[in-house]
Amino acid sequence: MTRPLLTSALAGMGTTIFAEMSALAVETGAVNLGQGFPDTDGPIEIAQAAADAVLSGRGNQYPPGPGIPELRSAISGHQKRFYGLDVDPETEVLVTAGATEAIAAALLALLEPGDEVIALEPYYDSYAACIAMAGATRVPVTLRAPAFRPDLDALRDAITGRTRLILLNTPHNPTGMVATREELAAIAELAIKHDLLVITDEVYEHLVFDGEHIPIATLPGMRERTVTISSAGKTFSFTGWKIGWVTGTPELVKAVRTAKQFLTYVSGGPFQYAIAAGLALPDAFYADLAAGLHRKRDVLAAGLRAAGFEVFLPQGTYFITTDIAPLGESDGLAFCRRLPYRCGVVAVPNAVFYDHPQAGRTQVRFAFCKRDEVLADAAARLAGLTVTPPGPPAEAG
Ligand SMILES: Cc1ncc(COP(=O)(O)O)c(C=O)c1O
């Protein structure tokens, strides 16, 4: 075989590091703060609704391609309730196999080989993979510590005649940056001026502690050029159910649906009923979710600071990005490979989320969507970090 396989271009990306770090966590019995999933399930009434759907035979056979009407209506209601957006459940909503499929289907549908996509790096690893699978080129605009604000001049400079779309993620994984109205307005102005599409990944929309989540689709002139993606996984703490969705104009949603049809066609029938019920939960549910995670963020941040990390306090999401330079460390990947041996905690190096790994070389990400006792345990273990431990093998790093 003479031509390199596409997979060789994807192999170094984040997913491989999650597998490696999770295996290390199992091997060493470490507290796993690597991958972002909660260690408690979501509301019992949503779980019950899924069980009821299975047992009463709702959704056990292929659901409709765009998603069951109940869920599409609930998604439309959610967009109206939280953002004042009018979304037609018939033509402007598509249910997907998690946000991950929505991202893949949107990029495959909207990109042609040779197109350029501007994305804020560090980025969620599926972006780079899906842009590559669409035959397009990613053009990173780097978010820099300590605040990780979007560099609007760099974004402007990144636009060329081949730019097709801007891929946004707010609240942003892994930095926890939440884009402001002014930043979004500047991005919108560029998108309109250069006739670009925007795909916006808003899976952490309800996990905001400082600031406010603003969908870019709510800005003037943006509804018609924006594909908005979200997911039930983070909002309802059922990440394994993989119920996500896309909203946008009928034309854009139809394009995404055409690609989605040949990826999974449909998925998660009974879970769709359950998430429709979840989306009807009162505002207090959403407020409590954010308040609980806010507290967890502060607990882990305090533990990390006490252990000597520089902490970049996130405005939203499940994640805290830290800098390990104050610990005398210079390589996040090597540090993360040794950390379970040194103190029994697993984290992930942010470098894997960058095209320019140098930019994130000393950054390490910790997830705080864990039970209080797990976070307390992790903080206690991290406190022992400076103590020389009984031997990680030197080659482990
Ligand atoms: C930014 C971002 N987008 C999308 C996803 C995937 O969402 P889902 O589990 O619904 O596919 C994640 C999950 O970690 C994420 O962090």
The ligand as a MOL file (V3000), in Angstrom:
LIG
                    3D

  0  0  0     0  0            999 V3000
M  V30 BEGIN CTAB
M  V30 COUNTS 16 16 0 0 0
M  V30 BEGIN ATOM
M  V30 1 C -17.3820 20.1320 22.7930 0
M  V30 2 C -18.0690 18.8130 22.7090 0
M  V30 3 N -18.8820 18.5780 21.6720 0
M  V30 4 C -19.5140 17.3990 21.5440 0
M  V30 5 C -19.3590 16.3980 22.4730 0
M  V30 6 C -20.0290 15.0770 22.2550 0
M  V30 7 O -21.3420 15.0670 22.6450 0
M  V30 8 P -22.1760 13.7180 22.5390 0
M  V30 9 O -21.7580 12.8420 23.6630 0
M  V30 10 O -23.5870 14.1870 22.6390 0
M  V30 11 O -21.8750 13.0890 21.2330 0
M  V30 12 C -18.5290 16.6100 23.5660 0
M  V30 13 C -18.3150 15.5230 24.5470 0
M  V30 14 O -17.3790 15.5100 25.3000 0
M  V30 15 C -17.8630 17.8360 23.6920 0
M  V30 16 O -17.0440 18.0860 24.7080 0
M  V30 END ATOM
M  V30 BEGIN BOND
M  V30 1 1 1 2
M  V30 2 1 2 3
M  V30 3 2 2 15
M  V30 4 2 3 4
M  V30 5 1 4 5
M  V30 6 1 5 6
M  V30 7 2 5 12
M  V30 8 1 6 7
M  V30 9 1 7 8
M  V30 10 2 8 9
M  V30 11 1 8 10
M  V30 12 1 8 11
M  V30 13 1 12 13
M  V30 14 1 12 15
M  V30 15 2 13 14
M  V30 16 1 15 16
M  V30 END BOND
M  V30 END CTAB
M  END
